[in-house]
Amino acid sequence: MALAAANSMILQDPCIIGKRRGAVIRALPKKNNLDRFQKGSYSFNLLLHEVNTLDAEYMNLWIDRIQNSDETKSVGQFSLDIDTSAQLIGSHLQMMGFSESWIVNKFSYELSRNKSSSSMAQILEEASRLGQDEGPWTVLIPLAKSARMDSRSGKPWLSRKDFSQRFAELFPSHEMPAHVGGFELTINAIDKYTVLETSQKRMAQIETRAGLASSKRRIMHQAVAWVSPGEFSASLPNERTRSFRIPSLDEDGGIELFDTLPSQIESAIDLLSDFQSGLDRSTCISSWAAVETLLAGREDFGQLAVVAERAADILTCRFIFDELNGLAVSHSRSSQDALAVNLKNLSANARAREIEDHLRTGGSLAITNALGQLAVERVTKLINDPNEVRSLKNSFMISLSRLYAARNSIVHAGELEPYGFGILLPSAEVLLGALLDTIVIASRRTQEPPGMVAAKANWALEQAIDLSDFSSLTRLW
């Protein structure tokens, strides 16, 4: 599955084309020699060299590709698929070391607040320059309570005296904060957001290790970090902020919040709660365990990667359903035509079907903002081209397969940071939240087990692809 996913990703990439695409595909291991593909082998070194070469040139490939396109064209006429391009560019920026916060803030500024126009190529050229500087940054984190460390302990721990001395050296223009000692972290990073995210992660590891070592020693930092260069302070909560949510648990004001759900779902909720405060590696392991709990059966032993496809079926159906409903709500709020009036009186399922029929027959929607137009273009492609549905499902499957591969690297190879681990969990967090939310909805409304939801989703997608009919997608929950 991983090899097929890699081939699919390469074929979808608009920058890896022609002879360059051929070179990348030739470097991939072949099905008939996967059992001999081992670290240090010739085929491994060939692929490693190709990955390193492509990584170094990938940003320039995008800059050249965009410069040869016309950014002034409308969404529907632009030569590049904007969704795919955004996904690939965003992922590469994160792999370079830019945090999600930097990416969002940078593009938000360029789109909304920068008075002069900037092309995407110019933004990527700037990112390429910034990406060459990784620090280091020094972070001082004061303790809220004495850690009762031995005076012979060295860095990153700082005694009260040492913390005061380092703070005076690094932040001479600031008043000394109250503290009982602290920690000094040295972090190589491109942007300040990554510095803070890494600091919080390291403090979580430090505090967890101290708790495992002794019931008498508890390390608890103040919710602030002091960062140099820049001489600034920033919030550093004691618990990591996560965006994992299951909105359906709070449906109708939470009147069913504490009702017991089927055991598979209750088990998955417990496992996925690690997203709220767990460490990355344990969260990765428990996350895949939750997917298995929901969608794996006894017949899947030894080939659990197929579970990613079942989850992808559910996520694809949910995505299309949500997109159709989002367009329906946007049009009903932006127009007073007969379609808008009708949509206001329909259920969510009926709205989705109405919008599908409207777009399938060439209808237009009263949505004028850029993101709304992009959503219309995206849904229109899904409706009119079965390959777009297959591509969407494949994207979800690739993301979940990466989670499975990372879990295996941690559990079976003892790796601390599997390749791409830094951007894996934020993606999994969103996808698994949507997956479990959909299964909870189905369980409450149809009393069907997760396996049946997956089977129905697969059947509905086949109907959508073979018969160009999305109506089955709206009857899953």
VOPAGU-2260 file (C-alpha; in pm, 1 decimal, decimal comma):
REM VOPAGU-2260
SITE   aa  ch    i         X         Y         Z
SITE  MET   A    0       0,0       0,0       0,0
SITE  ALA   A    1     282,5     242,0      85,9
SITE  LEU   A    2     449,7     183,3    -251,8
SITE  ALA   A    3     124,1     239,9    -439,3
SITE  ALA   A    4      62,8     555,9    -236,1
SITE  ALA   A    5     408,5     688,6    -319,9
SITE  ASN   A    6     352,2     629,3    -691,7
SITE  SER   A    7      15,9     803,9    -672,9
SITE  MET   A    8     163,4    1106,8    -495,4
SITE  ILE   A    9     436,5    1142,0    -756,3
SITE  LEU   A   10     190,6    1114,7   -1045,6
SITE  GLN   A   11     -29,7    1385,8    -890,7
SITE  ASP   A   12     257,1    1628,4    -828,2
SITE  PRO   A   13     251,1    1902,0   -1096,1
SITE  CYS   A   14     618,8    1985,1   -1038,0
SITE  ILE   A   15     760,7    1637,9   -1083,9
SITE  ILE   A   16     700,9    1587,9   -1453,7
SITE  GLY   A   17     872,2    1455,9   -1764,7
SITE  LYS   A   18    1216,5    1301,0   -1722,8
SITE  ARG   A   19    1228,2    1418,4   -1359,7
SITE  ARG   A   20     920,3    1211,9   -1280,3
SITE  GLY   A   21    1069,9     910,7   -1454,9
SITE  ALA   A   22    1388,9     937,6   -1249,4
SITE  VAL   A   23    1193,6     949,9    -921,6
SITE  ILE   A   24     974,3     651,8   -1010,9
SITE  ARG   A   25    1276,3     447,2   -1122,1
SITE  ALA   A   26    1435,8     507,3    -781,8
SITE  LEU   A   27    1138,0     355,6    -597,8
SITE  PRO   A   28    1174,6      -9,0    -497,0
SITE  LYS   A   29     982,3    -258,5    -706,5
SITE  LYS   A   30     715,4    -493,9    -573,8
SITE  ASN   A   31     918,6    -800,3    -657,5
SITE  ASN   A   32    1219,3    -690,5    -449,1
SITE  LEU   A   33    1054,3    -525,5    -148,1
SITE  ASP   A   34    1173,0    -805,6      78,1
SITE  ARG   A   35    1533,4    -720,5     -16,9
SITE  PHE   A   36    1487,8    -344,3      23,7
SITE  GLN   A   37    1691,1    -284,9     338,3
SITE  LYS   A   38    1888,9       0,8     485,4
SITE  GLY   A   39    2233,7      17,6     327,8
SITE  SER   A   40    2141,6    -179,6      16,7
SITE  TYR   A   41    2204,2     -40,5    -330,9
SITE  SER   A   42    1833,6      23,6    -396,1
SITE  PHE   A   43    1801,9     195,1     -57,0
SITE  ASN   A   44    2097,6     425,1    -130,1
SITE  LEU   A   45    1960,9     503,4    -474,4
SITE  LEU   A   46    1626,3     608,5    -327,2
SITE  LEU   A   47    1796,2     802,4     -46,1
SITE  HIS   A   48    2003,0    1000,6    -295,1
SITE  GLU   A   49    1691,3    1075,1    -502,2
SITE  VAL   A   50    1500,3    1191,3    -193,1
SITE  ASN   A   51    1785,4    1418,7     -83,0
SITE  THR   A   52    1824,0    1563,6    -433,4
SITE  LEU   A   53    1451,7    1623,6    -475,0
SITE  ASP   A   54    1426,8    1777,9    -129,5
SITE  ALA   A   55    1697,2    2030,6    -218,5
SITE  GLU   A   56    1542,3    2131,3    -550,4
SITE  TYR   A   57    1171,8    2098,1    -474,5
SITE  MET   A   58    1108,7    2461,3    -378,3
SITE  ASN   A   59    1276,5    2586,5    -694,6
SITE  LEU   A   60    1063,8    2344,9    -898,3
SITE  TRP   A   61     753,3    2505,0    -749,1
SITE  ILE   A   62     880,7    2857,5    -807,0
SITE  ASP   A   63     951,9    2779,5   -1173,0
SITE  ARG   A   64     615,7    2606,0   -1215,0
SITE  ILE   A   65     421,6    2899,9   -1070,7
SITE  GLN   A   66     617,9    3157,0   -1269,1
SITE  ASN   A   67     518,6    2970,7   -1584,8
SITE  SER   A   68     151,3    2989,3   -1483,3
SITE  ASP   A   69     -70,1    3297,1   -1478,6
SITE  GLU   A   70    -168,1    3375,9   -1120,2
SITE  THR   A   71    -408,9    3646,3   -1235,3
SITE  LYS   A   72    -650,9    3393,6   -1387,0
SITE  SER   A   73    -969,6    3297,3   -1206,6
SITE  VAL   A   74    -982,8    2985,2    -990,2
SITE  GLY   A   75   -1159,8    2785,9   -1260,4
SITE  GLN   A   76    -912,0    2881,4   -1533,7
SITE  PHE   A   77    -588,0    2851,2   -1338,6
SITE  SER   A   78    -364,9    2580,5   -1484,0
SITE  LEU   A   79    -276,3    2427,1   -1146,7
SITE  ASP   A   80    -509,3    2238,9    -912,4
SITE  ILE   A   81    -515,8    2481,4    -620,1
SITE  ASP   A   82    -610,8    2224,0    -354,4
SITE  THR   A   83    -334,2    1984,2    -453,8
SITE  SER   A   84     -83,4    2268,2    -486,6
SITE  ALA   A   85    -171,7    2407,1    -142,6
SITE  GLN   A   86    -136,2    2063,7      14,0
SITE  LEU   A   87     202,0    1996,4    -146,2
SITE  ILE   A   88     346,1    2342,2     -82,0
SITE  GLY   A   89     218,4    2353,4     276,3
SITE  SER   A   90     356,4    2007,6     352,2
SITE  HIS   A   91     696,0    2097,8     206,6
SITE  LEU   A   92     713,5    2420,8     407,6
SITE  GLN   A   93     646,4    2220,8     722,0
SITE  MET   A   94     909,5    1964,5     623,7
SITE  MET   A   95    1153,8    2254,2     583,1
SITE  GLY   A   96    1085,5    2344,3     945,9
SITE  PHE   A   97     822,6    2617,1     923,3
SITE  SER   A   98     543,9    2584,3    1175,5
SITE  GLU   A   99     179,0    2570,7    1077,6
SITE  SER   A  100     129,0    2900,7    1262,3
SITE  TRP   A  101     396,9    3074,6    1055,5
SITE  ILE   A  102     246,9    2944,5     732,1
SITE  VAL   A  103    -106,5    3054,4     824,7
SITE  ASN   A  104       3,5    3396,6     948,9
SITE  LYS   A  105     231,1    3459,0     650,9
SITE  PHE   A  106     -29,2    3379,2     388,6
SITE  SER   A  107    -303,6    3556,0     584,0
SITE  TYR   A  108     -91,1    3869,6     584,8
SITE  GLU   A  109     -14,4    3847,0     213,7
SITE  LEU   A  110    -378,7    3784,4     123,7
SITE  SER   A  111    -549,0    4030,0     357,1
SITE  ARG   A  112    -321,9    4294,1     503,5
SITE  ASN   A  113     -28,0    4353,7     270,5
SITE  LYS   A  114    -110,4    4667,8      71,9
SITE  SER   A  115     120,8    4568,8    -213,6
SITE  SER   A  116      49,5    4255,9    -414,9
SITE  SER   A  117     274,2    3952,6    -377,7
SITE  SER   A  118     293,2    3656,2    -610,5
SITE  MET   A  119     314,5    3301,9    -478,7
SITE  ALA   A  120     656,7    3267,9    -639,5
SITE  GLN   A  121     783,4    3568,5    -440,2
SITE  ILE   A  122     646,9    3425,4    -115,1
SITE  LEU   A  123     818,0    3092,3    -180,6
SITE  GLU   A  124    1144,8    3266,0    -268,1
SITE  GLU   A  125    1128,1    3445,9      68,3
SITE  ALA   A  126    1052,6    3118,7     248,6
SITE  SER   A  127    1346,2    2954,7      72,6
SITE  ARG   A  128    1581,2    3225,2     202,1
SITE  LEU   A  129    1441,2    3211,0     556,5
SITE  GLY   A  130    1461,9    2832,8     556,3
SITE  GLN   A  131    1840,7    2848,3     543,9
SITE  ASP   A  132    1860,9    3001,4     893,3
SITE  GLU   A  133    1774,3    2763,4    1178,0
SITE  GLY   A  134    1879,4    2955,1    1483,3
SITE  PRO   A  135    1986,9    2861,6    1743,6
SITE  TRP   A  136    1739,6    3015,2    1989,4
SITE  THR   A  137    1779,9    3019,8    2366,9
SITE  VAL   A  138    1467,7    2977,8    2578,2
SITE  LEU   A  139    1448,2    3037,9    2953,4
SITE  ILE   A  140    1148,7    2884,8    3130,8
SITE  PRO   A  141    1097,9    2974,6    3499,5
SITE  LEU   A  142     964,1    2714,8    3741,0
SITE  ALA   A  143     645,0    2770,4    3940,1
SITE  LYS   A  144     757,0    2533,3    4217,2
SITE  SER   A  145    1097,8    2421,2    4333,0
SITE  ALA   A  146    1204,0    2102,5    4155,0
SITE  ARG   A  147    1422,0    2003,0    4453,0
SITE  MET   A  148    1703,7    1911,3    4215,4
SITE  ASP   A  149    2050,4    1823,4    4341,5
SITE  SER   A  150    2289,3    2118,8    4313,1
SITE  ARG   A  151    2520,0    1907,0    4096,8
SITE  SER   A  152    2252,8    1872,4    3828,1
SITE  GLY   A  153    2346,5    2046,2    3505,2
SITE  LYS   A  154    2160,8    2195,3    3214,2
SITE  PRO   A  155    1891,9    2217,1    3104,8
SITE  TRP   A  156    1804,1    2268,2    3472,4
SITE  LEU   A  157    1913,0    2600,0    3627,5
SITE  SER   A  158    1926,9    2673,6    3998,5
SITE  ARG   A  159    1769,1    2992,6    4127,6
SITE  LYS   A  160    2109,4    3166,8    4116,1
SITE  ASP   A  161    2198,7    3037,9    3768,1
SITE  PHE   A  162    1858,5    3129,5    3626,5
SITE  SER   A  163    1891,4    3486,9    3756,9
SITE  GLN   A  164    2237,5    3515,7    3605,8
SITE  ARG   A  165    2133,4    3383,5    3262,8
SITE  PHE   A  166    1823,5    3601,1    3255,3
SITE  ALA   A  167    2028,4    3913,5    3329,1
SITE  GLU   A  168    2268,5    3820,5    3047,1
SITE  LEU   A  169    2003,2    3749,4    2784,6
SITE  PHE   A  170    1732,0    4000,0    2881,6
SITE  PRO   A  171    1910,9    4300,7    3030,5
SITE  SER   A  172    1627,4    4542,8    2953,4
SITE  HIS   A  173    1359,9    4334,3    3128,2
SITE  GLU   A  174    1267,4    4307,3    3493,2
SITE  MET   A  175    1361,5    3979,0    3656,2
SITE  PRO   A  176    1051,5    3754,0    3679,0
SITE  ALA   A  177     964,9    3570,0    3997,6
SITE  HIS   A  178    1110,3    3220,6    3986,5
SITE  VAL   A  179    1251,2    2930,6    4187,0
SITE  GLY   A  180    1499,1    2824,9    3920,9
SITE  GLY   A  181    1412,0    2709,7    3573,8
SITE  PHE   A  182    1523,6    2547,3    3251,3
SITE  GLU   A  183    1738,5    2667,7    2963,5
SITE  LEU   A  184    1665,6    2512,0    2626,2
SITE  THR   A  185    1864,1    2553,7    2306,8
SITE  ILE   A  186    1645,9    2507,4    1999,7
SITE  ASN   A  187    1734,4    2510,3    1631,8
SITE  ALA   A  188    1433,3    2641,1    1443,6
SITE  ILE   A  189    1334,0    2877,8    1164,0
SITE  ASP   A  190    1050,4    3069,5    1326,4
SITE  LYS   A  191     940,2    3166,9    1675,9
SITE  TYR   A  192     625,6    2954,9    1662,8
SITE  THR   A  193     830,6    2640,0    1615,7
SITE  VAL   A  194    1051,7    2751,6    1904,6
SITE  LEU   A  195     753,2    2775,7    2136,0
SITE  GLU   A  196     596,2    2450,3    2015,0
SITE  THR   A  197     926,5    2266,6    2063,1
SITE  SER   A  198     977,4    2424,6    2406,2
SITE  GLN   A  199     636,5    2307,2    2520,6
SITE  LYS   A  200     702,5    1958,7    2387,6
SITE  ARG   A  201    1038,8    1935,5    2565,8
SITE  MET   A  202     894,4    2061,1    2892,9
SITE  ALA   A  203     620,1    1798,1    2869,7
SITE  GLN   A  204     888,9    1532,4    2826,5
SITE  ILE   A  205    1091,1    1672,7    3118,8
SITE  GLU   A  206     791,0    1690,8    3350,4
SITE  THR   A  207     671,4    1343,4    3255,3
SITE  ARG   A  208    1016,1    1192,5    3317,0
SITE  ALA   A  209    1040,6    1358,3    3657,0
SITE  GLY   A  210     698,0    1221,8    3750,5
SITE  LEU   A  211     804,8     871,2    3648,7
SITE  ALA   A  212    1124,0     898,4    3855,2
SITE  SER   A  213     984,0     996,7    4191,9
SITE  SER   A  214     660,9    1088,8    4366,6
SITE  LYS   A  215     858,6    1346,6    4567,1
SITE  ARG   A  216     984,7    1547,6    4271,7
SITE  ARG   A  217     735,5    1734,7    4058,6
SITE  ILE   A  218     850,0    1977,3    3792,7
SITE  MET   A  219     595,2    2240,1    3695,7
SITE  HIS   A  220     690,6    2539,4    3483,0
SITE  GLN   A  221     531,9    2880,6    3482,0
SITE  ALA   A  222     314,0    2944,0    3177,9
SITE  VAL   A  223     569,4    3172,0    3012,7
SITE  ALA   A  224     886,3    3140,0    2805,0
SITE  TRP   A  225    1157,2    3401,2    2751,4
SITE  VAL   A  226    1314,3    3380,9    2406,9
SITE  SER   A  227    1643,0    3512,9    2268,5
SITE  PRO   A  228    1728,7    3652,1    2015,1
SITE  GLY   A  229    1447,5    3901,5    2010,7
SITE  GLU   A  230    1424,1    3937,3    2388,5
SITE  PHE   A  231    1053,7    3859,5    2407,2
SITE  SER   A  232     827,0    3655,7    2629,1
SITE  ALA   A  233     536,6    3439,0    2517,8
SITE  SER   A  234     270,7    3219,7    2671,7
SITE  LEU   A  235     376,5    2859,4    2729,5
SITE  PRO   A  236      79,8    2669,3    2878,9
SITE  ASN   A  237     146,4    2373,6    3105,4
SITE  GLU   A  238     -69,9    2157,5    2881,7
SITE  ARG   A  239     -33,5    2145,2    2506,6
SITE  THR   A  240    -321,0    2292,7    2311,3
SITE  ARG   A  241    -480,9    2036,2    2086,6
SITE  SER   A  242    -758,4    2075,6    1833,0
SITE  PHE   A  243    -889,2    1719,0    1855,1
SITE  ARG   A  244   -1264,4    1736,8    1892,6
SITE  ILE   A  245   -1569,9    1511,1    1852,3
SITE  PRO   A  246   -1846,0    1770,5    1799,8
SITE  SER   A  247   -2129,1    1516,6    1783,1
SITE  LEU   A  248   -2073,7    1432,5    2151,6
SITE  ASP   A  249   -2204,1    1781,7    2228,9
SITE  GLU   A  250   -2501,0    1760,9    1991,8
SITE  ASP   A  251   -2826,8    1922,2    2112,8
SITE  GLY   A  252   -2651,9    2107,6    2391,9
SITE  GLY   A  253   -2472,2    1800,4    2523,6
SITE  ILE   A  254   -2784,3    1620,0    2646,7
SITE  GLU   A  255   -2630,4    1286,1    2542,5
SITE  LEU   A  256   -2273,7    1371,5    2643,2
SITE  PHE   A  257   -2252,2    1110,9    2918,0
SITE  ASP   A  258   -2458,7     838,4    2752,3
SITE  THR   A  259   -2263,0     516,8    2705,9
SITE  LEU   A  260   -2178,6     436,5    2344,3
SITE  PRO   A  261   -2093,5      90,0    2203,0
SITE  SER   A  262   -1772,1     -53,5    2346,3
SITE  GLN   A  263   -1568,4      -8,4    2025,7
SITE  ILE   A  264   -1647,3     363,0    2021,0
SITE  GLU   A  265   -1590,4     411,5    2394,3
SITE  SER   A  266   -1252,6     239,4    2359,7
SITE  ALA   A  267   -1158,3     461,8    2063,9
SITE  ILE   A  268   -1255,0     776,5    2255,1
SITE  ASP   A  269   -1031,8     669,8    2544,1
SITE  LEU   A  270    -739,7     598,7    2310,8
SITE  LEU   A  271    -777,2     922,8    2114,3
SITE  SER   A  272    -799,3    1132,1    2430,7
SITE  ASP   A  273    -417,1    1117,6    2424,6
SITE  PHE   A  274    -443,3    1398,1    2168,9
SITE  GLN   A  275    -548,2    1631,8    2448,7
SITE  SER   A  276    -238,3    1598,6    2663,4
SITE  GLY   A  277     -30,2    1299,6    2556,0
SITE  LEU   A  278     323,5    1294,7    2423,9
SITE  ASP   A  279     368,8    1257,9    2049,9
SITE  ARG   A  280     495,1     901,0    2033,5
SITE  SER   A  281     234,9     758,4    2269,1
SITE  THR   A  282     -31,4     960,6    2087,5
SITE  CYS   A  283      77,9     811,4    1754,6
SITE  ILE   A  284      58,9     457,1    1890,9
SITE  SER   A  285    -277,0     504,4    2062,7
SITE  SER   A  286    -419,4     683,3    1757,0
SITE  TRP   A  287    -356,3     390,7    1526,9
SITE  ALA   A  288    -481,8     155,5    1799,4
SITE  ALA   A  289    -807,9     352,5    1795,0
SITE  VAL   A  290    -839,2     306,7    1416,8
SITE  GLU   A  291    -786,6     -67,4    1459,6
SITE  THR   A  292   -1037,0     -77,9    1743,6
SITE  LEU   A  293   -1300,5      83,3    1523,0
SITE  LEU   A  294   -1240,8     -80,8    1186,4
SITE  ALA   A  295   -1021,3    -391,9    1209,3
SITE  GLY   A  296   -1152,4    -746,4    1235,0
SITE  ARG   A  297    -999,1   -1083,6    1309,9
SITE  GLU   A  298    -958,6   -1151,9     939,3
SITE  ASP   A  299    -726,9    -847,6     910,1
SITE  PHE   A  300    -449,9    -985,6    1129,2
SITE  GLY   A  301    -119,3    -943,5     946,7
SITE  GLN   A  302    -251,6    -691,6     695,5
SITE  LEU   A  303    -375,1    -405,9     908,7
SITE  ALA   A  304    -277,2    -144,4     650,2
SITE  VAL   A  305    -607,4    -219,0     474,6
SITE  VAL   A  306    -782,2     -51,2     768,0
SITE  ALA   A  307    -658,0     283,8     637,6
SITE  GLU   A  308    -866,1     230,8     324,9
SITE  ARG   A  309   -1182,3     171,2     528,6
SITE  ALA   A  310   -1123,1     489,0     725,1
SITE  ALA   A  311   -1054,4     674,8     399,0
SITE  ASP   A  312   -1391,6     560,7     261,0
SITE  ILE   A  313   -1572,6     713,2     559,1
SITE  LEU   A  314   -1368,1    1034,2     547,7
SITE  THR   A  315   -1426,9    1080,5     174,0
SITE  CYS   A  316   -1802,4    1047,2     216,5
SITE  ARG   A  317   -1798,8    1285,1     513,2
SITE  PHE   A  318   -1587,0    1540,1     326,0
SITE  ILE   A  319   -1815,7    1545,9      21,1
SITE  PHE   A  320   -2126,3    1563,8     241,0
SITE  ASP   A  321   -1983,8    1855,0     442,5
SITE  GLU   A  322   -1869,5    2039,0     129,6
SITE  LEU   A  323   -2214,8    2012,3     -31,2
SITE  ASN   A  324   -2381,6    2134,7     286,7
SITE  GLY   A  325   -2133,6    2417,1     325,9
SITE  LEU   A  326   -2214,6    2540,9     -23,8
SITE  ALA   A  327   -2585,5    2509,0      47,6
SITE  VAL   A  328   -2562,0    2722,4     360,8
SITE  SER   A  329   -2341,9    2982,3     188,7
SITE  HIS   A  330   -2580,9    3017,8    -106,8
SITE  SER   A  331   -2889,8    3037,2     113,2
SITE  ARG   A  332   -2728,5    3324,7     305,2
SITE  SER   A  333   -2600,9    3509,5      -1,8
SITE  SER   A  334   -2902,5    3492,5    -232,4
SITE  GLN   A  335   -3279,1    3531,5    -234,6
SITE  ASP   A  336   -3343,3    3316,5    -543,3
SITE  ALA   A  337   -3573,1    3014,3    -550,6
SITE  LEU   A  338   -3284,6    2776,2    -475,8
SITE  ALA   A  339   -3185,4    2972,0    -165,4
SITE  VAL   A  340   -3544,3    2982,1     -36,1
SITE  ASN   A  341   -3582,0    2607,7     -93,8
SITE  LEU   A  342   -3252,6    2523,0      77,1
SITE  LYS   A  343   -3357,7    2699,1     398,3
SITE  ASN   A  344   -3646,2    2456,8     441,9
SITE  LEU   A  345   -3454,2    2133,8     380,4
SITE  SER   A  346   -3271,2    1890,0     605,1
SITE  ALA   A  347   -2893,5    1857,9     575,8
SITE  ASN   A  348   -2927,2    1540,4     367,1
SITE  ALA   A  349   -3178,8    1699,4     132,1
SITE  ARG   A  350   -2966,9    2015,6     100,6
SITE  ALA   A  351   -2667,3    1809,7      -7,3
SITE  ARG   A  352   -2869,2    1632,9    -275,5
SITE  GLU   A  353   -3019,6    1961,8    -396,3
SITE  ILE   A  354   -2679,2    2125,5    -436,5
SITE  GLU   A  355   -2542,4    1818,8    -614,2
SITE  ASP   A  356   -2830,9    1823,1    -864,9
SITE  HIS   A  357   -2793,3    2198,8    -914,3
SITE  LEU   A  358   -2419,9    2182,8    -988,1
SITE  ARG   A  359   -2447,4    1865,5   -1195,4
SITE  THR   A  360   -2686,5    2045,2   -1433,5
SITE  GLY   A  361   -2452,4    2344,5   -1468,7
SITE  GLY   A  362   -2611,5    2573,9   -1210,4
SITE  SER   A  363   -2420,1    2856,7   -1043,5
SITE  LEU   A  364   -2407,6    2967,5    -679,8
SITE  ALA   A  365   -2408,2    3314,4    -525,6
SITE  ILE   A  366   -2069,3    3273,0    -358,7
SITE  THR   A  367   -1820,6    3548,3    -440,6
SITE  ASN   A  368   -1527,9    3528,0    -197,6
SITE  ALA   A  369   -1211,2    3351,5    -313,4
SITE  LEU   A  370   -1230,4    3058,4     -69,0
SITE  GLY   A  371   -1597,3    3007,2    -152,2
SITE  GLN   A  372   -1523,5    3003,7    -524,8
SITE  LEU   A  373   -1249,3    2751,1    -461,1
SITE  ALA   A  374   -1497,9    2530,0    -274,0
SITE  VAL   A  375   -1743,8    2552,4    -564,4
SITE  GLU   A  376   -1469,4    2457,5    -808,4
SITE  ARG   A  377   -1359,6    2168,0    -587,4
SITE  VAL   A  378   -1710,7    2023,1    -550,7
SITE  THR   A  379   -1788,6    2070,9    -920,5
SITE  LYS   A  380   -1479,2    1867,1   -1007,9
SITE  LEU   A  381   -1582,2    1592,5    -766,9
SITE  ILE   A  382   -1929,7    1577,9    -919,8
SITE  ASN   A  383   -1814,0    1576,0   -1280,4
SITE  ASP   A  384   -1501,1    1360,8   -1264,2
SITE  PRO   A  385   -1494,1    1022,0   -1084,9
SITE  ASN   A  386   -1114,4    1036,4   -1082,4
SITE  GLU   A  387   -1136,6    1335,0    -848,1
SITE  VAL   A  388   -1328,1    1121,8    -598,4
SITE  ARG   A  389   -1065,9     848,1    -626,6
SITE  SER   A  390    -790,4    1107,2    -577,5
SITE  LEU   A  391    -962,0    1248,4    -268,0
SITE  LYS   A  392    -995,3     903,4    -114,4
SITE  ASN   A  393    -632,9     828,6    -198,8
SITE  SER   A  394    -517,9    1144,1     -19,2
SITE  PHE   A  395    -692,6    1035,6     299,6
SITE  MET   A  396    -557,0     682,8     262,8
SITE  ILE   A  397    -200,3     810,8     221,7
SITE  SER   A  398    -226,7    1025,0     536,6
SITE  LEU   A  399    -358,4     735,7     745,0
SITE  SER   A  400    -103,7     493,9     598,5
SITE  ARG   A  401     168,7     731,6     716,6
SITE  LEU   A  402      24,3     712,7    1067,5
SITE  TYR   A  403      41,7     333,2    1049,2
SITE  ALA   A  404     399,8     343,0     917,5
SITE  ALA   A  405     507,4     584,7    1192,4
SITE  ARG   A  406     344,2     367,5    1455,1
SITE  ASN   A  407     538,6      66,8    1323,7
SITE  SER   A  408     865,3     262,5    1323,9
SITE  ILE   A  409     811,4     358,1    1687,7
SITE  VAL   A  410     688,7      21,3    1812,6
SITE  HIS   A  411     906,4    -215,9    1608,5
SITE  ALA   A  412    1220,6     -10,0    1537,0
SITE  GLY   A  413    1230,5     213,0    1844,9
SITE  GLU   A  414    1255,0     531,9    1638,9
SITE  LEU   A  415    1210,8     860,2    1824,9
SITE  GLU   A  416    1124,4    1073,9    1523,2
SITE  PRO   A  417    1004,0     878,2    1216,4
SITE  TYR   A  418    1039,4    1062,8     886,9
SITE  GLY   A  419     787,1    1345,4     861,4
SITE  PHE   A  420     670,6    1290,8    1220,1
SITE  GLY   A  421     648,3    1663,4    1291,2
SITE  ILE   A  422     364,8    1715,6    1044,5
SITE  LEU   A  423     199,9    1375,6    1084,7
SITE  LEU   A  424       5,5    1418,7    1407,9
SITE  PRO   A  425    -161,2    1753,8    1328,9
SITE  SER   A  426    -302,7    1595,2    1013,7
SITE  ALA   A  427    -404,8    1276,1    1193,8
SITE  GLU   A  428    -566,9    1482,8    1467,0
SITE  VAL   A  429    -808,8    1641,9    1221,5
SITE  LEU   A  430    -877,9    1324,0    1024,7
SITE  LEU   A  431    -935,8    1100,8    1326,2
SITE  GLY   A  432   -1159,5    1362,2    1485,9
SITE  ALA   A  433   -1376,8    1363,1    1172,7
SITE  LEU   A  434   -1367,9     982,9    1150,4
SITE  LEU   A  435   -1480,0     925,5    1507,5
SITE  ASP   A  436   -1734,9    1206,5    1488,9
SITE  THR   A  437   -1894,7    1042,6    1184,0
SITE  ILE   A  438   -1902,0     702,4    1352,2
SITE  VAL   A  439   -2061,8     849,7    1666,5
SITE  ILE   A  440   -2330,9    1014,7    1452,7
SITE  ALA   A  441   -2401,0     687,9    1271,4
SITE  SER   A  442   -2409,4     491,5    1595,6
SITE  ARG   A  443   -2665,7     723,2    1752,0
SITE  ARG   A  444   -2890,0     748,9    1446,7
SITE  THR   A  445   -2871,1     398,8    1299,1
SITE  GLN   A  446   -2725,8     187,9    1585,4
SITE  GLU   A  447   -2483,5      38,0    1333,5
SITE  PRO   A  448   -2129,9     -71,6    1428,9
SITE  PRO   A  449   -1826,5     108,5    1280,0
SITE  GLY   A  450   -1756,2    -179,4    1043,5
SITE  MET   A  451   -2098,2    -138,3     883,4
SITE  VAL   A  452   -2040,9     236,4     846,3
SITE  ALA   A  453   -1717,3     161,3     659,3
SITE  ALA   A  454   -1886,3     -98,9     437,6
SITE  LYS   A  455   -2169,4     140,0     350,5
SITE  ALA   A  456   -1920,8     418,8     279,3
SITE  ASN   A  457   -1729,4     196,2      39,1
SITE  TRP   A  458   -2052,2      98,1    -137,4
SITE  ALA   A  459   -2164,6     462,9    -158,3
SITE  LEU   A  460   -1834,1     570,9    -310,8
SITE  GLU   A  461   -1857,8     299,2    -573,4
SITE  GLN   A  462   -2204,8     428,9    -659,0
SITE  ALA   A  463   -2071,1     784,3    -679,0
SITE  ILE   A  464   -1785,8     680,6    -906,9
SITE  ASP   A  465   -1963,6     427,3   -1129,3
SITE  LEU   A  466   -2306,5     589,2   -1155,2
SITE  SER   A  467   -2217,0     957,8   -1102,3
SITE  ASP   A  468   -2465,8     969,3    -816,2
SITE  PHE   A  469   -2384,3    1115,4    -474,8
SITE  SER   A  470   -2725,3    1050,9    -320,9
SITE  SER   A  471   -2595,9     740,1    -141,9
SITE  LEU   A  472   -2341,5     952,6      42,3
SITE  THR   A  473   -2620,2    1143,7     215,4
SITE  ARG   A  474   -2785,8     831,1     358,8
SITE  LEU   A  475   -2493,8     699,3     560,5
SITE  TRP   A  476   -2589,9     861,3     889,6
